[in-house]
């Protein structure tokens, strides 16, 4: 769990180090449930870093172990996550079926936390595939769960995704999307969640760039990017850097 916290706080390389330490310990313990849990969390971290092949390897291992030992929680979550990483790599319709089957199983569990994270994962795939109506419905369901529960670890990303979908409607709603990106920024800053702040700032800066507000976009994104001291090979930081170069 420290690995995920470190990633959200803006330390993606330290997050990987902790994740690897956890995997080493879990393998040494030879305790199936602990190993399934650690593999799943490691897959989530790699998904956050958008390292899809690594995420897929960990998700497949977690799902296989959970299936073997009957760990229903991780069978459902593993199916969602494996479907997500396969879909993000364009690995066919079976990935969508697997993901939807896993999401249905998670919805049947009385565990709101699992439902929130699964909905966000499914929404990410919808954004990738251009499924705007489906994506907006998924994000709306996730936001209801997040706001009702009062636990906002994914709240900033949910608002950012909503803004992204609003821009991809047949008639884009730039004003509403901008408000969503601003909300995502506000939430991330309150939480000191630099990873979510970077994503929100990149989305908002790109929107401002498209509307001719280049200086404002640069001044928004530059200090967020400049805060980071590691993880410059990750997709999020590379995208932010490319946008800053275009804005300079």
N, C-alpha and C positions, 0 to 999 in steps of 0.2 A: 504493500500500500504506500510505503514511503516513495517508491519509484513513481507512482502516479502523482503523488503530491509534488514531488520535485519537478516533474514535467510541467504541471500546471503553474508552478511558481516561476518557471522560466529557466530551468536547469536540465535540458534534455539529455545531455551527455552523462551527468551524474545520475539521472534517472535510469539510464541503461546500465550503468555500473551496479546500482542497487538491485535492479531486476536480475542481472546475471548472478549476483551474490545469492539472491533468494532462490534461483533455480539450482545453483550448486548445492545449497543447503537442503532443498526439497528432495533432490535426487539422493543425497547422502542419507537422509532420514528414511527413505523408502516407504513413506506413508502415502498411500494412493490419493486420499482426499486432499492432503496438503499439496501434493504435486499437481493434481488437476487444477486446484485453485491458483497455484503459482503460474502454471502454464497459461491459464486463461488471462490472468492479470498481465502477464508478459505480452500476450497477444494484443491486449488492449493498448498497452504502451506503444507497441510497434504500429498499431493502427493510428494512434495519435501522431506518431512521427511520419506516417504515411509510407512506411516500409512494408509494402504489401506482401512480399514473399516471406519475410520473416514472420509477419503477423499470421499468414496462412499456416506456416509450419507449426507455430505454437498452438494455434487454434485447432488444427487437426490432431495434434498430440493430446490436447486437453479433451477434445471430444471423444477420441478413441478410449482414453483412460476412464472418462466418466461413463461411457456406454458399457465398458467392460465391468465396472463395479456398481452400476446402477445409481449414479449420482444425478438424480433428475434435474436438479438446479443447473448443473453444468452441461448436461445433455442439451437442455433447451437453449441456454446461453451460448454454448459452443456452436450449436446449429446456426443461430443468428449470426454470430461473429464469423464463422467460416463462410456462410453465404455472403456476408458483406464483403469480405476480402476477396472472395472469388469474383463477385460482381464488379468490384472496383478494378479488377484485372480483366474484365470482359470474358469470363470463363463460362458463358452460356446461360441458358434459361434454367438449368438445374440449380444454379446458385440462388436464383430468385425464389424458386420453389422451396429450397432448403431454408432460406432466410424467413420466408413467410410461415412455414411450418413451425420453425423455432419461435417466432414471434407469437404465434397462436398459443403455443405451449406456455410461454412466459406470461401472456395475458391471463391464462387460466390459473396462475399461481397467485397467492395472496401476498405478493411482495412488490410493493410499489417501486422500490429502488430498481429492481430488475426491469420493470416495465419502462421506466423513464430512459434508462440507458439503451435498451433495445429499440425504443422508438426513435431515439436520436440516431442510432446506427442505421436504421432503416431509412430515415430521412436523408442521411448523407448519400445513400445509394440513389435515392430519388433525385437528389440534386445532380448527381453525376450522370444519371440517365435522362435528365430533362423531364421528369414526371412531376410537373408543377402542382397540379391539383392534389395528387396523392401526397406530395411533399408537404403542402400547406396543411392538409388534414392531419398528417403525422405530427408535425410541429405543434399544431394547436392542441392535440391530445397530450403531447409531452409537456407543453407549457402549463396546461391545467394541472397535471400531476406535480410538476416542479413547484408551482406557486402554492398549491394547496398544501403540500407537504412541508414547505418552508425550508427545504434543503436545495440550495442552488448551485451545486457543483457543476452542473451542465446548463445552467440558466443562460449564461452569456452566449454559449454556442447555439442554444435553441433560438435566441433572438437573432443571432447572426444568420442562421439558416433561414429563418422566416424572411428576413430582408432579402436574401439571395433569391428566394422563390418569388417574392413580390416583383423583383426586377425581371423575372423570366416569364411573367404572365403575357398573354397576347397583347394586352395593353399594360405596359409596365407602370407600376406606381412608385416612382422615384422618391416622392415625398415620404410615403409610409416606410419604404425601405430604408431611407436615411434615418428615420426615427428609430427603426429597429437596430440599426448599426450603432446609433448613439446609445440606446439602452444597453446593448451588449457591452459597449465600452464602459459605461457607468458601472455595470455589475462587475465586470472583470477588475476594474480599478478598486472597487470597494473590497474585493476579495484578494487583491494583490496577485491575481492570477495572470501573470505576464503572457503565458501561452495563449490564453483566450483573448487577452488585450491585443496581442499582435494580429491575430486573425481578424478581429473586429476592425482594428485600425486599417489593416490592408484592404478589407472590403469597402470601408467608408472612403479611404483615400482613392481607390479605384473609381468609385462612383463620382467623387468630386472631380477627378481627372476627366472623366467623360463629359462633365458639365462645365469644363473650362476653368475650374478652381484649382489650378495646378499648384500655386504657392501654398494655399491652405492645405492641400493634400500632402505636400512634402513636409510642411511644418507639423502636421499631425503624426505622420508615420515615422519621420526621422528619429525623434527622441525615443520612441518605443523600440525601434530596431537597434538604436545605439545603446540601449540599456543592456542588451544581451552580451555575454562574454563567452558563450559556447554554443554548440549546436548549429554552426553555420553551414553544415552540410545537409541540414534537414530541409524538407520541402517548404515549410512555412517561412523560414528565414530566407531561403533562396528566392521565393516569390516576392517577399517584401523588398529584398535588395534589388531585384530586377525592376520593380515598380519605382523605387527611389531613383534608380539610374535613369529611368524614362522621364521622371519628373524634374531631374536636376537641370 
